[in-house]
Amino acid sequence: MATYVLGPRVTEKTARGSENNVYTFNISRNADKRRVARAIKEIYGVVPFQVRIISVRNKGVFFRGKRGKTSGGKKAYVYLRKEDKIEVL
């Protein structure tokens, strides 16, 4: 189950969300809401009451003068109750 959650997504926006008990994770492409919820319970020991999944599109980049693309993927917003916390960093 833990293979569906690749790790926390750490940005300024997600840091603001964690103050409101909303945590963001990078997840595998074949993960769904139930699998993510089970994996969060298995890894962190808390039960999320809501999970939202968003597809992240790939973006064009230039690297060493050549055009390329970043890999896309999925991210999950995990909502916890007020009494639950996750220590991300």
PDB file of N, CA, C and O in Angstrom:
ATOM      1  N   MET A   1       0.808  -1.206   0.000  1.00  0.00           N
ATOM      2  CA  MET A   1       0.000   0.000   0.000  1.00  0.00           C
ATOM      3  C   MET A   1       0.850   1.268   0.000  1.00  0.00           C
ATOM      4  O   MET A   1       0.475   2.268  -0.612  1.00  0.00           O
ATOM      5  N   ALA A   2       1.973   1.227   0.673  1.00  0.00           N
ATOM      6  CA  ALA A   2       2.787   2.427   0.803  1.00  0.00           C
ATOM      7  C   ALA A   2       3.394   2.848  -0.528  1.00  0.00           C
ATOM      8  O   ALA A   2       3.891   3.968  -0.643  1.00  0.00           O
ATOM      9  N   THR A   3       3.367   1.983  -1.534  1.00  0.00           N
ATOM     10  CA  THR A   3       3.955   2.341  -2.817  1.00  0.00           C
ATOM     11  C   THR A   3       3.111   3.348  -3.582  1.00  0.00           C
ATOM     12  O   THR A   3       3.599   3.941  -4.544  1.00  0.00           O
ATOM     13  N   TYR A   4       1.876   3.559  -3.190  1.00  0.00           N
ATOM     14  CA  TYR A   4       1.032   4.530  -3.870  1.00  0.00           C
ATOM     15  C   TYR A   4       1.376   5.958  -3.476  1.00  0.00           C
ATOM     16  O   TYR A   4       1.173   6.877  -4.270  1.00  0.00           O
ATOM     17  N   VAL A   5       1.889   6.166  -2.276  1.00  0.00           N
ATOM     18  CA  VAL A   5       2.295   7.496  -1.828  1.00  0.00           C
ATOM     19  C   VAL A   5       3.800   7.601  -2.007  1.00  0.00           C
ATOM     20  O   VAL A   5       4.557   6.903  -1.332  1.00  0.00           O
ATOM     21  N   LEU A   6       4.242   8.477  -2.921  1.00  0.00           N
ATOM     22  CA  LEU A   6       5.663   8.602  -3.224  1.00  0.00           C
ATOM     23  C   LEU A   6       6.392   9.476  -2.218  1.00  0.00           C
ATOM     24  O   LEU A   6       7.592   9.303  -2.004  1.00  0.00           O
ATOM     25  N   GLY A   7       5.687  10.411  -1.599  1.00  0.00           N
ATOM     26  CA  GLY A   7       6.303  11.270  -0.598  1.00  0.00           C
ATOM     27  C   GLY A   7       5.564  12.582  -0.489  1.00  0.00           C
ATOM     28  O   GLY A   7       4.707  12.884  -1.319  1.00  0.00           O
ATOM     29  N   PRO A   8       5.884  13.366   0.525  1.00  0.00           N
ATOM     30  CA  PRO A   8       5.216  14.663   0.671  1.00  0.00           C
ATOM     31  C   PRO A   8       5.690  15.649  -0.391  1.00  0.00           C
ATOM     32  O   PRO A   8       6.829  15.582  -0.853  1.00  0.00           O
ATOM     33  N   ARG A   9       4.816  16.548  -0.766  1.00  0.00           N
ATOM     34  CA  ARG A   9       5.142  17.602  -1.724  1.00  0.00           C
ATOM     35  C   ARG A   9       5.365  18.866  -0.899  1.00  0.00           C
ATOM     36  O   ARG A   9       4.420  19.404  -0.322  1.00  0.00           O
ATOM     37  N   VAL A  10       6.600  19.341  -0.840  1.00  0.00           N
ATOM     38  CA  VAL A  10       6.964  20.447   0.043  1.00  0.00           C
ATOM     39  C   VAL A  10       7.166  21.713  -0.789  1.00  0.00           C
ATOM     40  O   VAL A  10       8.145  21.837  -1.525  1.00  0.00           O
ATOM     41  N   THR A  11       6.224  22.650  -0.659  1.00  0.00           N
ATOM     42  CA  THR A  11       6.308  23.962  -1.294  1.00  0.00           C
ATOM     43  C   THR A  11       5.762  24.994  -0.311  1.00  0.00           C
ATOM     44  O   THR A  11       5.273  24.637   0.761  1.00  0.00           O
ATOM     45  N   GLU A  12       5.844  26.256  -0.670  1.00  0.00           N
ATOM     46  CA  GLU A  12       5.283  27.302   0.188  1.00  0.00           C
ATOM     47  C   GLU A  12       3.763  27.154   0.294  1.00  0.00           C
ATOM     48  O   GLU A  12       3.185  27.359   1.362  1.00  0.00           O
ATOM     49  N   LYS A  13       3.133  26.802  -0.807  1.00  0.00           N
ATOM     50  CA  LYS A  13       1.678  26.649  -0.808  1.00  0.00           C
ATOM     51  C   LYS A  13       1.249  25.491   0.093  1.00  0.00           C
ATOM     52  O   LYS A  13       0.266  25.614   0.823  1.00  0.00           O
ATOM     53  N   THR A  14       1.963  24.378   0.053  1.00  0.00           N
ATOM     54  CA  THR A  14       1.594  23.239   0.893  1.00  0.00           C
ATOM     55  C   THR A  14       1.895  23.517   2.357  1.00  0.00           C
ATOM     56  O   THR A  14       1.229  22.972   3.238  1.00  0.00           O
ATOM     57  N   ALA A  15       2.889  24.355   2.630  1.00  0.00           N
ATOM     58  CA  ALA A  15       3.176  24.722   4.020  1.00  0.00           C
ATOM     59  C   ALA A  15       2.016  25.531   4.605  1.00  0.00           C
ATOM     60  O   ALA A  15       1.665  25.362   5.773  1.00  0.00           O
ATOM     61  N   ARG A  16       1.428  26.403   3.797  1.00  0.00           N
ATOM     62  CA  ARG A  16       0.252  27.151   4.266  1.00  0.00           C
ATOM     63  C   ARG A  16      -0.935  26.222   4.475  1.00  0.00           C
ATOM     64  O   ARG A  16      -1.718  26.418   5.405  1.00  0.00           O
ATOM     65  N   GLY A  17      -1.075  25.218   3.623  1.00  0.00           N
ATOM     66  CA  GLY A  17      -2.179  24.272   3.752  1.00  0.00           C
ATOM     67  C   GLY A  17      -2.061  23.395   4.977  1.00  0.00           C
ATOM     68  O   GLY A  17      -3.072  23.013   5.567  1.00  0.00           O
ATOM     69  N   SER A  18      -0.829  23.065   5.372  1.00  0.00           N
ATOM     70  CA  SER A  18      -0.652  22.185   6.530  1.00  0.00           C
ATOM     71  C   SER A  18      -1.082  22.867   7.825  1.00  0.00           C
ATOM     72  O   SER A  18      -1.371  22.188   8.810  1.00  0.00           O
ATOM     73  N   GLU A  19      -1.127  24.186   7.838  1.00  0.00           N
ATOM     74  CA  GLU A  19      -1.640  24.898   9.010  1.00  0.00           C
ATOM     75  C   GLU A  19      -3.137  24.634   9.192  1.00  0.00           C
ATOM     76  O   GLU A  19      -3.657  24.723  10.304  1.00  0.00           O
ATOM     77  N   ASN A  20      -3.820  24.311   8.099  1.00  0.00           N
ATOM     78  CA  ASN A  20      -5.258  24.014   8.141  1.00  0.00           C
ATOM     79  C   ASN A  20      -5.537  22.516   8.049  1.00  0.00           C
ATOM     80  O   ASN A  20      -6.642  22.107   7.693  1.00  0.00           O
ATOM     81  N   ASN A  21      -4.529  21.695   8.371  1.00  0.00           N
ATOM     82  CA  ASN A  21      -4.633  20.228   8.331  1.00  0.00           C
ATOM     83  C   ASN A  21      -4.925  19.689   6.937  1.00  0.00           C
ATOM     84  O   ASN A  21      -5.650  18.704   6.791  1.00  0.00           O
ATOM     85  N   VAL A  22      -4.366  20.328   5.914  1.00  0.00           N
ATOM     86  CA  VAL A  22      -4.424  19.827   4.541  1.00  0.00           C
ATOM     87  C   VAL A  22      -2.987  19.547   4.123  1.00  0.00           C
ATOM     88  O   VAL A  22      -2.164  20.461   4.065  1.00  0.00           O
ATOM     89  N   TYR A  23      -2.687  18.288   3.833  1.00  0.00           N
ATOM     90  CA  TYR A  23      -1.333  17.879   3.478  1.00  0.00           C
ATOM     91  C   TYR A  23      -1.323  17.403   2.037  1.00  0.00           C
ATOM     92  O   TYR A  23      -2.284  16.789   1.573  1.00  0.00           O
ATOM     93  N   THR A  24      -0.231  17.686   1.326  1.00  0.00           N
ATOM     94  CA  THR A  24      -0.127  17.358  -0.087  1.00  0.00           C
ATOM     95  C   THR A  24       0.960  16.314  -0.294  1.00  0.00           C
ATOM     96  O   THR A  24       2.059  16.431   0.248  1.00  0.00           O
ATOM     97  N   PHE A  25       0.641  15.287  -1.090  1.00  0.00           N
ATOM     98  CA  PHE A  25       1.575  14.200  -1.354  1.00  0.00           C
ATOM     99  C   PHE A  25       1.650  13.935  -2.848  1.00  0.00           C
ATOM    100  O   PHE A  25       0.651  14.054  -3.558  1.00  0.00           O
ATOM    101  N   ASN A  26       2.847  13.570  -3.329  1.00  0.00           N
ATOM    102  CA  ASN A  26       2.995  13.044  -4.676  1.00  0.00           C
ATOM    103  C   ASN A  26       2.579  11.580  -4.631  1.00  0.00           C
ATOM    104  O   ASN A  26       2.982  10.843  -3.731  1.00  0.00           O
ATOM    105  N   ILE A  27       1.781  11.162  -5.595  1.00  0.00           N
ATOM    106  CA  ILE A  27       1.295   9.784  -5.605  1.00  0.00           C
ATOM    107  C   ILE A  27       1.566   9.163  -6.973  1.00  0.00           C
ATOM    108  O   ILE A  27       1.841   9.873  -7.940  1.00  0.00           O
ATOM    109  N   SER A  28       1.488   7.846  -7.047  1.00  0.00           N
ATOM    110  CA  SER A  28       1.718   7.156  -8.312  1.00  0.00           C
ATOM    111  C   SER A  28       0.530   7.365  -9.245  1.00  0.00           C
ATOM    112  O   SER A  28      -0.563   7.727  -8.810  1.00  0.00           O
ATOM    113  N   ARG A  29       0.760   7.135 -10.515  1.00  0.00           N
ATOM    114  CA  ARG A  29      -0.269   7.399 -11.526  1.00  0.00           C
ATOM    115  C   ARG A  29      -1.476   6.471 -11.418  1.00  0.00           C
ATOM    116  O   ARG A  29      -2.576   6.844 -11.824  1.00  0.00           O
ATOM    117  N   ASN A  30      -1.287   5.270 -10.878  1.00  0.00           N
ATOM    118  CA  ASN A  30      -2.411   4.334 -10.799  1.00  0.00           C
ATOM    119  C   ASN A  30      -3.082   4.334  -9.431  1.00  0.00           C
ATOM    120  O   ASN A  30      -3.865   3.431  -9.137  1.00  0.00           O
ATOM    121  N   ALA A  31      -2.799   5.319  -8.593  1.00  0.00           N
ATOM    122  CA  ALA A  31      -3.415   5.409  -7.263  1.00  0.00           C
ATOM    123  C   ALA A  31      -4.796   6.050  -7.367  1.00  0.00           C
ATOM    124  O   ALA A  31      -5.039   6.902  -8.222  1.00  0.00           O
ATOM    125  N   ASP A  32      -5.689   5.628  -6.486  1.00  0.00           N
ATOM    126  CA  ASP A  32      -6.993   6.265  -6.378  1.00  0.00           C
ATOM    127  C   ASP A  32      -7.203   6.705  -4.926  1.00  0.00           C
ATOM    128  O   ASP A  32      -6.331   6.502  -4.082  1.00  0.00           O
ATOM    129  N   LYS A  33      -8.359   7.305  -4.640  1.00  0.00           N
ATOM    130  CA  LYS A  33      -8.597   7.894  -3.324  1.00  0.00           C
ATOM    131  C   LYS A  33      -8.540   6.867  -2.205  1.00  0.00           C
ATOM    132  O   LYS A  33      -7.951   7.130  -1.157  1.00  0.00           O
ATOM    133  N   ARG A  34      -9.131   5.724  -2.407  1.00  0.00           N
ATOM    134  CA  ARG A  34      -9.146   4.706  -1.351  1.00  0.00           C
ATOM    135  C   ARG A  34      -7.756   4.166  -1.074  1.00  0.00           C
ATOM    136  O   ARG A  34      -7.390   3.964   0.083  1.00  0.00           O
ATOM    137  N   ARG A  35      -6.980   3.931  -2.115  1.00  0.00           N
ATOM    138  CA  ARG A  35      -5.620   3.427  -1.924  1.00  0.00           C
ATOM    139  C   ARG A  35      -4.744   4.454  -1.222  1.00  0.00           C
ATOM    140  O   ARG A  35      -3.922   4.097  -0.378  1.00  0.00           O
ATOM    141  N   VAL A  36      -4.913   5.726  -1.565  1.00  0.00           N
ATOM    142  CA  VAL A  36      -4.138   6.781  -0.911  1.00  0.00           C
ATOM    143  C   VAL A  36      -4.526   6.874   0.560  1.00  0.00           C
ATOM    144  O   VAL A  36      -3.652   7.005   1.417  1.00  0.00           O
ATOM    145  N   ALA A  37      -5.812   6.810   0.866  1.00  0.00           N
ATOM    146  CA  ALA A  37      -6.265   6.890   2.259  1.00  0.00           C
ATOM    147  C   ALA A  37      -5.712   5.729   3.077  1.00  0.00           C
ATOM    148  O   ALA A  37      -5.275   5.922   4.211  1.00  0.00           O
ATOM    149  N   ARG A  38      -5.726   4.514   2.506  1.00  0.00           N
ATOM    150  CA  ARG A  38      -5.171   3.355   3.215  1.00  0.00           C
ATOM    151  C   ARG A  38      -3.670   3.485   3.418  1.00  0.00           C
ATOM    152  O   ARG A  38      -3.152   3.116   4.471  1.00  0.00           O
ATOM    153  N   ALA A  39      -2.967   4.008   2.418  1.00  0.00           N
ATOM    154  CA  ALA A  39      -1.517   4.175   2.531  1.00  0.00           C
ATOM    155  C   ALA A  39      -1.161   5.220   3.585  1.00  0.00           C
ATOM    156  O   ALA A  39      -0.199   5.030   4.330  1.00  0.00           O
ATOM    157  N   ILE A  40      -1.912   6.316   3.664  1.00  0.00           N
ATOM    158  CA  ILE A  40      -1.665   7.343   4.681  1.00  0.00           C
ATOM    159  C   ILE A  40      -1.898   6.763   6.066  1.00  0.00           C
ATOM    160  O   ILE A  40      -1.134   7.039   6.990  1.00  0.00           O
ATOM    161  N   LYS A  41      -2.941   5.964   6.218  1.00  0.00           N
ATOM    162  CA  LYS A  41      -3.208   5.327   7.511  1.00  0.00           C
ATOM    163  C   LYS A  41      -2.075   4.377   7.885  1.00  0.00           C
ATOM    164  O   LYS A  41      -1.676   4.316   9.048  1.00  0.00           O
ATOM    165  N   GLU A  42      -1.556   3.639   6.909  1.00  0.00           N
ATOM    166  CA  GLU A  42      -0.480   2.680   7.152  1.00  0.00           C
ATOM    167  C   GLU A  42       0.838   3.377   7.489  1.00  0.00           C
ATOM    168  O   GLU A  42       1.565   2.928   8.376  1.00  0.00           O
ATOM    169  N   ILE A  43       1.151   4.464   6.794  1.00  0.00           N
ATOM    170  CA  ILE A  43       2.439   5.139   6.977  1.00  0.00           C
ATOM    171  C   ILE A  43       2.436   6.030   8.212  1.00  0.00           C
ATOM    172  O   ILE A  43       3.346   5.947   9.038  1.00  0.00           O
ATOM    173  N   TYR A  44       1.413   6.890   8.348  1.00  0.00           N
ATOM    174  CA  TYR A  44       1.409   7.919   9.384  1.00  0.00           C
ATOM    175  C   TYR A  44       0.515   7.593  10.575  1.00  0.00           C
ATOM    176  O   TYR A  44       0.619   8.255  11.608  1.00  0.00           O
ATOM    177  N   GLY A  45      -0.350   6.605  10.469  1.00  0.00           N
ATOM    178  CA  GLY A  45      -1.202   6.224  11.588  1.00  0.00           C
ATOM    179  C   GLY A  45      -2.374   7.149  11.840  1.00  0.00           C
ATOM    180  O   GLY A  45      -2.921   7.158  12.942  1.00  0.00           O
ATOM    181  N   VAL A  46      -2.773   7.927  10.846  1.00  0.00           N
ATOM    182  CA  VAL A  46      -3.941   8.803  10.966  1.00  0.00           C
ATOM    183  C   VAL A  46      -4.919   8.461   9.843  1.00  0.00           C
ATOM    184  O   VAL A  46      -4.521   8.009   8.770  1.00  0.00           O
ATOM    185  N   VAL A  47      -6.200   8.683  10.111  1.00  0.00           N
ATOM    186  CA  VAL A  47      -7.235   8.372   9.124  1.00  0.00           C
ATOM    187  C   VAL A  47      -7.722   9.679   8.505  1.00  0.00           C
ATOM    188  O   VAL A  47      -8.314  10.496   9.210  1.00  0.00           O
ATOM    189  N   PRO A  48      -7.491   9.904   7.205  1.00  0.00           N
ATOM    190  CA  PRO A  48      -7.997  11.119   6.569  1.00  0.00           C
ATOM    191  C   PRO A  48      -9.505  11.042   6.373  1.00  0.00           C
ATOM    192  O   PRO A  48     -10.050   9.969   6.115  1.00  0.00           O
ATOM    193  N   PHE A  49     -10.183  12.196   6.500  1.00  0.00           N
ATOM    194  CA  PHE A  49     -11.627  12.190   6.276  1.00  0.00           C
ATOM    195  C   PHE A  49     -11.970  12.618   4.858  1.00  0.00           C
ATOM    196  O   PHE A  49     -13.117  12.484   4.433  1.00  0.00           O
ATOM    197  N   GLN A  50     -10.981  13.138   4.110  1.00  0.00           N
ATOM    198  CA  GLN A  50     -11.222  13.495   2.714  1.00  0.00           C
ATOM    199  C   GLN A  50      -9.903  13.436   1.952  1.00  0.00           C
ATOM    200  O   GLN A  50      -8.859  13.830   2.473  1.00  0.00           O
ATOM    201  N   VAL A  51      -9.954  12.946   0.726  1.00  0.00           N
ATOM    202  CA  VAL A  51      -8.789  12.900  -0.158  1.00  0.00           C
ATOM    203  C   VAL A  51      -9.222  13.431  -1.515  1.00  0.00           C
ATOM    204  O   VAL A  51     -10.227  12.988  -2.072  1.00  0.00           O
ATOM    205  N   ARG A  52      -8.461  14.381  -2.042  1.00  0.00           N
ATOM    206  CA  ARG A  52      -8.714  14.904  -3.388  1.00  0.00           C
ATOM    207  C   ARG A  52      -7.480  14.631  -4.234  1.00  0.00           C
ATOM    208  O   ARG A  52      -6.352  14.824  -3.779  1.00  0.00           O
ATOM    209  N   ILE A  53      -7.694  14.183  -5.460  1.00  0.00           N
ATOM    210  CA  ILE A  53      -6.590  13.833  -6.348  1.00  0.00           C
ATOM    211  C   ILE A  53      -6.622  14.743  -7.570  1.00  0.00           C
ATOM    212  O   ILE A  53      -7.676  14.985  -8.158  1.00  0.00           O
ATOM    213  N   ILE A  54      -5.440  15.243  -7.938  1.00  0.00           N
ATOM    214  CA  ILE A  54      -5.308  16.155  -9.067  1.00  0.00           C
ATOM    215  C   ILE A  54      -4.192  15.644  -9.969  1.00  0.00           C
ATOM    216  O   ILE A  54      -3.130  15.253  -9.484  1.00  0.00           O
ATOM    217  N   SER A  55      -4.425  15.646 -11.272  1.00  0.00           N
ATOM    218  CA  SER A  55      -3.380  15.291 -12.229  1.00  0.00           C
ATOM    219  C   SER A  55      -2.491  16.504 -12.461  1.00  0.00           C
ATOM    220  O   SER A  55      -2.979  17.623 -12.621  1.00  0.00           O
ATOM    221  N   VAL A  56      -1.190  16.275 -12.477  1.00  0.00           N
ATOM    222  CA  VAL A  56      -0.221  17.338 -12.727  1.00  0.00           C
ATOM    223  C   VAL A  56       0.298  17.139 -14.144  1.00  0.00           C
ATOM    224  O   VAL A  56       0.863  16.089 -14.450  1.00  0.00           O
ATOM    225  N   ARG A  57       0.121  18.117 -15.002  1.00  0.00           N
ATOM    226  CA  ARG A  57       0.542  17.973 -16.393  1.00  0.00           C
ATOM    227  C   ARG A  57       2.046  18.168 -16.505  1.00  0.00           C
ATOM    228  O   ARG A  57       2.670  18.770 -15.631  1.00  0.00           O
ATOM    229  N   ASN A  58       2.622  17.658 -17.584  1.00  0.00           N
ATOM    230  CA  ASN A  58       4.046  17.873 -17.797  1.00  0.00           C
ATOM    231  C   ASN A  58       4.260  19.259 -18.386  1.00  0.00           C
ATOM    232  O   ASN A  58       3.378  19.805 -19.050  1.00  0.00           O
ATOM    233  N   LYS A  59       5.421  19.815 -18.143  1.00  0.00           N
ATOM    234  CA  LYS A  59       5.720  21.172 -18.570  1.00  0.00           C
ATOM    235  C   LYS A  59       6.959  21.167 -19.452  1.00  0.00           C
ATOM    236  O   LYS A  59       7.854  20.341 -19.276  1.00  0.00           O
ATOM    237  N   GLY A  60       7.003  22.086 -20.392  1.00  0.00           N
ATOM    238  CA  GLY A  60       8.163  22.213 -21.257  1.00  0.00           C
ATOM    239  C   GLY A  60       9.291  22.944 -20.546  1.00  0.00           C
ATOM    240  O   GLY A  60       9.057  23.936 -19.855  1.00  0.00           O
ATOM    241  N   VAL A  61      10.506  22.458 -20.716  1.00  0.00           N
ATOM    242  CA  VAL A  61      11.679  23.070 -20.101  1.00  0.00           C
ATOM    243  C   VAL A  61      12.814  23.105 -21.116  1.00  0.00           C
ATOM    244  O   VAL A  61      12.806  22.369 -22.102  1.00  0.00           O
ATOM    245  N   PHE A  62      13.798  23.978 -20.858  1.00  0.00           N
ATOM    246  CA  PHE A  62      15.042  23.986 -21.607  1.00  0.00           C
ATOM    247  C   PHE A  62      16.148  23.552 -20.677  1.00  0.00           C
ATOM    248  O   PHE A  62      16.285  24.087 -19.577  1.00  0.00           O
ATOM    249  N   PHE A  63      16.941  22.583 -21.109  1.00  0.00           N
ATOM    250  CA  PHE A  63      18.050  22.091 -20.299  1.00  0.00           C
ATOM    251  C   PHE A  63      19.257  21.924 -21.205  1.00  0.00           C
ATOM    252  O   PHE A  63      19.231  21.132 -22.147  1.00  0.00           O
ATOM    253  N   ARG A  64      20.308  22.666 -20.919  1.00  0.00           N
ATOM    254  CA  ARG A  64      21.542  22.642 -21.715  1.00  0.00           C
ATOM    255  C   ARG A  64      21.268  22.933 -23.186  1.00  0.00           C
ATOM    256  O   ARG A  64      21.836  22.293 -24.071  1.00  0.00           O
ATOM    257  N   GLY A  65      20.404  23.893 -23.435  1.00  0.00           N
ATOM    258  CA  GLY A  65      20.110  24.319 -24.790  1.00  0.00           C
ATOM    259  C   GLY A  65      19.166  23.423 -25.559  1.00  0.00           C
ATOM    260  O   GLY A  65      18.906  23.671 -26.736  1.00  0.00           O
ATOM    261  N   LYS A  66      18.656  22.407 -24.933  1.00  0.00           N
ATOM    262  CA  LYS A  66      17.740  21.500 -25.613  1.00  0.00           C
ATOM    263  C   LYS A  66      16.364  21.573 -24.973  1.00  0.00           C
ATOM    264  O   LYS A  66      16.215  21.820 -23.777  1.00  0.00           O
ATOM    265  N   ARG A  67      15.378  21.352 -25.806  1.00  0.00           N
ATOM    266  CA  ARG A  67      14.002  21.377 -25.340  1.00  0.00           C
ATOM    267  C   ARG A  67      13.638  20.003 -24.773  1.00  0.00           C
ATOM    268  O   ARG A  67      14.019  18.970 -25.324  1.00  0.00           O
ATOM    269  N   GLY A  68      12.899  20.011 -23.668  1.00  0.00           N
ATOM    270  CA  GLY A  68      12.478  18.754 -23.053  1.00  0.00           C
ATOM    271  C   GLY A  68      11.176  18.951 -22.300  1.00  0.00           C
ATOM    272  O   GLY A  68      10.545  20.004 -22.388  1.00  0.00           O
ATOM    273  N   LYS A  69      10.785  17.932 -21.566  1.00  0.00           N
ATOM    274  CA  LYS A  69       9.560  17.998 -20.774  1.00  0.00           C
ATOM    275  C   LYS A  69       9.820  17.414 -19.399  1.00  0.00           C
ATOM    276  O   LYS A  69      10.587  16.464 -19.245  1.00  0.00           O
ATOM    277  N   THR A  70       9.168  18.000 -18.401  1.00  0.00           N
ATOM    278  CA  THR A  70       9.193  17.395 -17.076  1.00  0.00           C
ATOM    279  C   THR A  70       8.170  16.265 -17.060  1.00  0.00           C
ATOM    280  O   THR A  70       7.228  16.258 -17.851  1.00  0.00           O
ATOM    281  N   SER A  71       8.359  15.333 -16.173  1.00  0.00           N
ATOM    282  CA  SER A  71       7.375  14.256 -16.095  1.00  0.00           C
ATOM    283  C   SER A  71       6.156  14.766 -15.335  1.00  0.00           C
ATOM    284  O   SER A  71       6.289  15.489 -14.348  1.00  0.00           O
ATOM    285  N   GLY A  72       5.000  14.398 -15.787  1.00  0.00           N
ATOM    286  CA  GLY A  72       3.767  14.753 -15.096  1.00  0.00           C
ATOM    287  C   GLY A  72       3.553  13.805 -13.934  1.00  0.00           C
ATOM    288  O   GLY A  72       4.496  13.168 -13.464  1.00  0.00           O
ATOM    289  N   GLY A  73       2.343  13.710 -13.478  1.00  0.00           N
ATOM    290  CA  GLY A  73       2.055  12.793 -12.384  1.00  0.00           C
ATOM    291  C   GLY A  73       0.740  13.142 -11.730  1.00  0.00           C
ATOM    292  O   GLY A  73      -0.147  13.730 -12.348  1.00  0.00           O
ATOM    293  N   LYS A  74       0.631  12.773 -10.477  1.00  0.00           N
ATOM    294  CA  LYS A  74      -0.562  13.063  -9.694  1.00  0.00           C
ATOM    295  C   LYS A  74      -0.150  13.557  -8.321  1.00  0.00           C
ATOM    296  O   LYS A  74       0.921  13.223  -7.815  1.00  0.00           O
ATOM    297  N   LYS A  75      -1.021  14.359  -7.731  1.00  0.00           N
ATOM    298  CA  LYS A  75      -0.826  14.750  -6.339  1.00  0.00           C
ATOM    299  C   LYS A  75      -2.150  14.600  -5.612  1.00  0.00           C
ATOM    300  O   LYS A  75      -3.222  14.666  -6.213  1.00  0.00           O
ATOM    301  N   ALA A  76      -2.050  14.398  -4.319  1.00  0.00           N
ATOM    302  CA  ALA A  76      -3.245  14.185  -3.504  1.00  0.00           C
ATOM    303  C   ALA A  76      -3.260  15.182  -2.364  1.00  0.00           C
ATOM    304  O   ALA A  76      -2.258  15.368  -1.673  1.00  0.00           O
ATOM    305  N   TYR A  77      -4.408  15.824  -2.169  1.00  0.00           N
ATOM    306  CA  TYR A  77      -4.634  16.657  -0.999  1.00  0.00           C
ATOM    307  C   TYR A  77      -5.326  15.787   0.039  1.00  0.00           C
ATOM    308  O   TYR A  77      -6.409  15.258  -0.212  1.00  0.00           O
ATOM    309  N   VAL A  78      -4.705  15.639   1.205  1.00  0.00           N
ATOM    310  CA  VAL A  78      -5.226  14.789   2.273  1.00  0.00           C
ATOM    311  C   VAL A  78      -5.704  15.693   3.402  1.00  0.00           C
ATOM    312  O   VAL A  78      -4.917  16.453   3.966  1.00  0.00           O
ATOM    313  N   TYR A  79      -6.986  15.614   3.733  1.00  0.00           N
ATOM    314  CA  TYR A  79      -7.594  16.431   4.778  1.00  0.00           C
ATOM    315  C   TYR A  79      -7.707  15.608   6.054  1.00  0.00           C
ATOM    316  O   TYR A  79      -8.212  14.485   6.037  1.00  0.00           O
ATOM    317  N   LEU A  80      -7.230  16.179   7.168  1.00  0.00           N
ATOM    318  CA  LEU A  80      -7.286  15.496   8.458  1.00  0.00           C
ATOM    319  C   LEU A  80      -8.187  16.262   9.414  1.00  0.00           C
ATOM    320  O   LEU A  80      -8.483  17.437   9.198  1.00  0.00           O
ATOM    321  N   ARG A  81      -8.615  15.591  10.464  1.00  0.00           N
ATOM    322  CA  ARG A  81      -9.388  16.247  11.516  1.00  0.00           C
ATOM    323  C   ARG A  81      -8.476  17.173  12.313  1.00  0.00           C
ATOM    324  O   ARG A  81      -7.253  17.059  12.237  1.00  0.00           O
ATOM    325  N   LYS A  82      -9.067  18.088  13.074  1.00  0.00           N
ATOM    326  CA  LYS A  82      -8.285  19.088  13.808  1.00  0.00           C
ATOM    327  C   LYS A  82      -7.326  18.469  14.812  1.00  0.00           C
ATOM    328  O   LYS A  82      -6.236  18.998  15.031  1.00  0.00           O
ATOM    329  N   GLU A  83      -7.714  17.352  15.427  1.00  0.00           N
ATOM    330  CA  GLU A  83      -6.863  16.748  16.456  1.00  0.00           C
ATOM    331  C   GLU A  83      -5.724  15.911  15.865  1.00  0.00           C
ATOM    332  O   GLU A  83      -4.807  15.535  16.595  1.00  0.00           O
ATOM    333  N   ASP A  84      -5.760  15.612  14.566  1.00  0.00           N
ATOM    334  CA  ASP A  84      -4.714  14.805  13.930  1.00  0.00           C
ATOM    335  C   ASP A  84      -3.660  15.697  13.294  1.00  0.00           C
ATOM    336  O   ASP A  84      -3.970  16.766  12.768  1.00  0.00           O
ATOM    337  N   LYS A  85      -2.418  15.251  13.347  1.00  0.00           N
ATOM    338  CA  LYS A  85      -1.296  15.972  12.737  1.00  0.00           C
ATOM    339  C   LYS A  85      -0.378  14.968  12.063  1.00  0.00           C
ATOM    340  O   LYS A  85      -0.303  13.811  12.477  1.00  0.00           O
ATOM    341  N   ILE A  86       0.320  15.410  11.024  1.00  0.00           N
ATOM    342  CA  ILE A  86       1.359  14.620  10.369  1.00  0.00           C
ATOM    343  C   ILE A  86       2.640  15.437  10.425  1.00  0.00           C
ATOM    344  O   ILE A  86       2.641  16.620  10.085  1.00  0.00           O
ATOM    345  N   GLU A  87       3.719  14.816  10.850  1.00  0.00           N
ATOM    346  CA  GLU A  87       5.022  15.480  10.871  1.00  0.00           C
ATOM    347  C   GLU A  87       5.700  15.203   9.535  1.00  0.00           C
ATOM    348  O   GLU A  87       6.266  14.130   9.326  1.00  0.00           O
ATOM    349  N   VAL A  88       5.638  16.188   8.627  1.00  0.00           N
ATOM    350  CA  VAL A  88       6.167  15.993   7.277  1.00  0.00           C
ATOM    351  C   VAL A  88       7.672  16.174   7.255  1.00  0.00           C
ATOM    352  O   VAL A  88       8.383  15.354   6.673  1.00  0.00           O
ATOM    353  N   LEU A  89       8.167  17.223   7.871  1.00  0.00           N
ATOM    354  CA  LEU A  89       9.624  17.465   7.894  1.00  0.00           C
ATOM    355  C   LEU A  89      10.136  17.441   9.304  1.00  0.00           C
ATOM    356  O   LEU A  89      11.332  17.624   9.530  1.00  0.00           O
TER     357      LEU A  89
END
